[in-house]
Amino acid sequence: VLDDSIILQWINPKDEDFDQVVVVRKAESAPASLSDGLEVYAGYEPNFCDTEAEQGTHYYYLICAVDFSGNASEGIVVDAVIL
């Protein structure tokens, strides 16, 4: 967490069919799926800087790997607050 943004970093999977990572953000509770929140990132780079996060709001991020067929991993949820 920086003073005015939240930085997420991860390691991309080594699978041959890996296409991209999708990150979904939701305030105050964890996203249950990729459709449960706001998609804030989709791409190959293994990091994302959320400059739209507001101070004092508890954000949860669901980070999922997606293959070329569109199948998404279960993902992992992380959370952060800018104080």
ABEGO torsion letter per residue (X at the ends): XBAABBBBBBBBBABAABABBBBBBBBGBBBABAABEBBABBEABABBBBAABBBGBBBBBBBBBBBAAGBBBAEBBBBBBBX
